Each structure stands twice: as C-alpha cells, then as structure tokens.
C-alpha cells in the first residue's frame, strides 16, 4: 500500500509540474488554458486523496490485524 500511495503522490506532483508548463506555454489560447487548469485541478485532487488515503489505510490495517 505504501508503494502504491507513493506512486500516486509522485504521479500527482509530476502532473502538477506538467500542468504548470502547459499553462505557461499556452500563449493565451483559451482552450489550452482550460485544459491546463483542469489537469492541475485533477492533479491536486489526486494528491490530496493520496495524502488522506495514507493514514486511513494504515489505520484500517491496524484495526483489521488486531
């Protein structure tokens, strides 16, 4: 579980960086700006979910192994 959550976190951070680059090079094109903003929003949501899933998963494993 730790490896999976770590991978999700790394992927989210990479997507945040890629979204920032896409936003920077969009040159004012409204379509590209919208795509960059959407991918940034989804990457941040994924990072938050991964960060919240870590303690929940460890708590659940602790409860189930008792």
C-alpha positions as CSV (number, residue, x, y, z in Angstrom):
1,X,0.0,0.0,0.0
2,X,2.8,2.4,0.8
3,X,4.4,1.9,-2.6
4,X,1.1,2.4,-4.4
5,X,0.4,5.6,-2.4
6,X,3.9,6.8,-3.1
7,X,3.5,6.2,-6.8
8,X,0.2,8.1,-6.8
9,X,1.8,11.0,-5.0
10,X,4.8,11.1,-7.4
11,X,2.4,11.0,-10.4
12,X,0.3,13.8,-9.0
13,X,3.4,16.0,-8.5
14,X,4.6,15.3,-12.0
15,X,1.2,16.2,-13.4
16,X,1.2,19.5,-11.4
17,X,4.5,20.4,-13.0
18,X,3.4,19.4,-16.5
19,X,0.2,21.4,-16.0
20,X,2.2,24.4,-15.0
21,X,4.3,24.1,-18.1
22,X,1.3,23.7,-20.3
23,X,-0.2,26.8,-18.7
24,X,2.9,28.8,-19.2
25,X,3.3,27.9,-22.9
26,X,-0.4,28.2,-23.8
27,X,0.2,31.7,-25.2
28,X,-3.2,33.0,-24.3
29,X,-5.1,30.2,-26.1
30,X,-8.3,29.8,-24.1
31,X,-8.6,26.1,-24.9
32,X,-5.1,25.2,-23.8
33,X,-5.5,27.3,-20.6
34,X,-8.7,25.5,-19.7
35,X,-7.0,22.1,-20.3
36,X,-4.1,23.1,-18.2
37,X,-6.3,24.4,-15.4
38,X,-8.4,21.2,-15.4
39,X,-5.4,18.9,-15.3
40,X,-3.9,21.0,-12.5
41,X,-7.1,20.7,-10.5
42,X,-7.3,16.9,-11.0
43,X,-3.7,16.5,-10.1
44,X,-4.2,18.5,-6.8
45,X,-7.3,16.5,-6.0
46,X,-5.3,13.3,-6.6
47,X,-2.5,14.4,-4.4
48,X,-5.0,15.3,-1.6
49,X,-6.7,11.9,-1.9
50,X,-3.3,10.2,-1.8
51,X,-2.3,12.2,1.3
52,X,-5.6,11.4,3.0
53,X,-5.6,7.7,2.0
54,X,-2.2,7.1,3.7
55,X,-3.4,7.5,7.3
56,X,-6.8,5.9,6.6
57,X,-5.1,2.8,5.1
58,X,-2.7,2.5,8.0
59,X,-5.5,2.8,10.5
60,X,-7.6,0.3,8.7
61,X,-4.7,-2.2,8.5
62,X,-4.1,-1.7,12.2
63,X,-7.8,-2.3,13.0
64,X,-8.0,-5.4,10.8
65,X,-4.8,-7.0,12.2
66,X,-5.9,-6.8,15.8
